[in-house]
Each structure stands twice: as structure tokens, then as C-alpha cells.
Amino acid sequence: MRSGGPVFLLLPLALFFVFSSAPAEAAVASIDLGSEWMKVAVVDLKPGQSPISIAINEMSKRKSPALVAFNAGNRLVGEEAAGIIARYPNKVYSRSGTRLENPTST
């Protein structure tokens, strides 16, 4: 009776692929969550480029309102949340950083 036959064949093959692959290059994102505005910066160490850049949002601005909204099963952030604040003020949250610092605040 054989026990674990296919597993012993796949294990060396899997280990070969894991240790023979080249290291992946990745960019790192940073989120600056202020009380009124938020910014996203990207650190990418590709040669010939500036290593740190501020991400531009869809409104061609470097900063977005620090707002989060939950509406109809969707999570809206920044400009999209600001767009529904007049219609649904109870579904839009601001000053999230302050609320994260002090969990007892209302």
C-alpha cells in the first residue's frame, strides 16, 4: 500500500519553483490620514524615476477630503463620499483619525 505517492512527487517540484523564482519588485503605498484631508504617496524604487510621488485622484488633486461613506452596500472614500454628504449626512463619517485615537468618543 502506497501512502502519499503524488504528494512526494509534487513537493520537490513546488520547492524548486519557490526557491528558483526571482525576487518580485513592488511599490509601497502610504496613506496620510489627516483630520480634514488625506493624501496617498507611492514609493517605487525603479531606476530613472523619482522614488516618492503623491498619487493623483480622479479630480486631478493631490489631496482628497478625509471622508468615508457607507451607502447601499458600497464603501465610498474622498470625493465620492463628499458627493453624497448633502443627501445622506448620517452615512458619511469624517475625522476618522480622531475617532481612531480615542475609541470612547462619539
N, C-alpha and C positions, 0 to 999 in steps of 0.2 A: 504494500500500500504506500503510495506517494503522499507526502504531506507538503503543501505549499510549493509545488513544482513551478507554476508560472510566476509566482512572486519572486523566487530566487533568480529567475531569468530577467525580470524587469528591474529589480533593484540595482544591479550593476549598471544597466543602461541609463536609468534615471540619475544615478550618481555621476556618471560620465557627463551628461548634459548639464547638470547643475554646476560642476566644477570646471567645465571647459568653456562656459559662456563668458563673454567679455563683460566687464562692468558696465552697467547702464548709466547714461548721463541723464540727470534730472534737474529741473528747475525747482526752486523753493519759493513758495508764496508766503507773504507776511501780511497780516491784517491789522491795521491801526484803528482800533475802535474807540473813537473819542466820544464825548458826551453829545455832540451835535453832528459831527461829520465822521466819515470813515474813509480810509484810503487803503488800497491794496498795492503792495510792492512785490516785484518779482526779481529774484536773484538767479541769474543764469550765467554760468562761467564759460560761455563759448568764446573762443578767441576772436578778436576783432570787433567785439561788441562791448557796450557799456555793461558792467556786471549787474548794476541795480537800476531798475526802471519802475516808474509808477504806472500801474495799469490804468488805461483809459476806459471809462464806462461808455455805454451806448449814447449818452448825451454829450460826448466829447469833453467831459470834465474829468479832472483828476481826483475829485472828491465827490462823495455821494452822501446824502443825508443818512444818519445812523438810525434808520427806521426798519422795523421788521413787522410784517403783517401776515395774518393767517386768515384767508378768506376762501370759502368754498373748497376746502381741501388743498389749497395752494399756499405755498410759502413765498411771500414777496419781500424783496430787500431793496433798500435805497430808493431810487426814483420811482419804481413801481409801487412801493408802499406809500410814498408821498402822494401818488395819484389817486389813491382811494381813501385818504385820511378824511376828506370832507364828507364822503358818503357813509363810511363805516369807522368813526373815530374810536369805537370800543374794540376794534380788531387790529389797530395799529399801535405798536409799542415803541417808545423812544427811551433814550437814556438807559440802554441795556447795560452798559458798563457800570453805571452807578448801582443798578439793581444786582449785578453780579457781585459787587464788592460787599454789599450789605443785604444779605438774604432776608432780613426781617422787615425791610422797607416795603411799603405798599404802593 
